[in-house]
Amino acid sequence: MSDPCAEERFPRKPPRPWIELAPWPLASRGLGLLLLAAVFAALAWFGLRTFSWWFVPAAAVSGVAAVLALWAALIHLTGGEEFDDHPFV
């Protein structure tokens, strides 16, 4: 006899709209993180142009911070993470 729990079917979620804007608190944090990413990237760029090789370690750290801030900004601006991929969540 087969396991009855293995054959359960859950109703599908309704389709989401094609474009969905993030709520204002999430979007404002995303814009702030986007600005922070631009500041870190500008610091790395202009620091390398001004101080040359002396600024390479700080530029590397600033570049990594810019990439991480950009990543976080894109998550915030696109509506945040979703943890509802399971029917019981």
C-alpha positions as MATLAB code, in Angstrom:
seq = 'MSDPCAEERFPRKPPRPWIELAPWPLASRGLGLLLLAAVFAALAWFGLRTFSWWFVPAAAVSGVAAVLALWAALIHLTGGEEFDDHPFV';
ca = [
       0.000    0.000    0.000;
       1.346    3.427   -0.871;
       1.926    6.187    1.616;
      -1.122    8.540    1.638;
       1.023   11.521    2.614;
       3.229   11.071   -0.422;
       0.265   11.580   -2.736;
      -1.185   14.723   -1.198;
      -1.762   17.556   -3.608;
      -1.808   21.151   -2.485;
      -3.661   23.887   -4.349;
      -1.489   26.082   -6.530;
      -0.949   29.684   -5.568;
      -2.561   32.246   -7.848;
      -0.149   33.717  -10.410;
       1.588   36.923   -9.446;
       1.315   40.057  -11.574;
       4.012   40.667  -14.159;
       5.347   43.733  -12.354;
       4.950   44.286   -8.664;
       6.359   47.327   -6.915;
       7.911   46.933   -3.502;
       6.158   48.582   -0.550;
       7.536   52.020    0.306;
       9.529   51.034    3.457;
      11.267   48.256    1.532;
      11.836   50.477   -1.518;
      13.265   53.311    0.595;
      15.775   50.949    2.204;
      16.620   49.659   -1.264;
      17.271   53.169   -2.553;
      19.450   53.881    0.476;
      21.458   50.720   -0.147;
      21.774   51.647   -3.820;
      23.182   55.028   -2.812;
      25.571   53.304   -0.394;
      26.738   50.969   -3.170;
      27.413   53.969   -5.418;
      29.403   55.678   -2.645;
      31.529   52.558   -2.047;
      32.154   52.127   -5.782;
      33.104   55.800   -6.171;
      35.417   55.552   -3.156;
      37.194   52.569   -4.696;
      37.472   54.213   -8.124;
      38.623   57.665   -7.038;
      40.838   56.279   -4.285;
      42.723   54.163   -6.803;
      43.035   57.101   -9.194;
      44.260   59.427   -6.429;
      46.459   57.227   -4.241;
      47.437   54.613   -6.840;
      48.875   51.359   -5.452;
      48.706   52.473   -1.838;
      44.926   52.303   -1.923;
      44.565   48.796   -3.422;
      43.648   46.985   -0.155;
      41.069   49.618    0.777;
      39.730   49.643   -2.789;
      39.288   45.869   -2.684;
      37.328   46.079    0.564;
      35.302   48.994   -0.772;
      34.597   47.145   -4.014;
      33.345   44.071   -2.159;
      31.168   46.301    0.030;
      29.770   47.961   -3.113;
      28.858   44.610   -4.657;
      27.183   43.392   -1.458;
      25.271   46.660   -1.034;
      24.139   46.482   -4.668;
      22.972   42.906   -4.146;
      20.993   43.900   -1.043;
      19.536   46.924   -2.855;
      18.301   44.768   -5.722;
      16.667   42.354   -3.274;
      14.911   45.238   -1.525;
      13.841   46.988   -4.725;
      12.370   43.832   -6.243;
      10.133   43.096   -3.265;
      12.354   41.218   -0.847;
      12.929   37.550   -0.292;
      10.099   35.065   -0.299;
       9.967   32.252    2.192;
       6.524   30.945    1.205;
       7.651   28.162   -1.098;
       6.048   25.550    1.182;
       2.273   25.265    1.623;
       2.501   25.255    5.430;
       4.524   28.464    5.738;
];
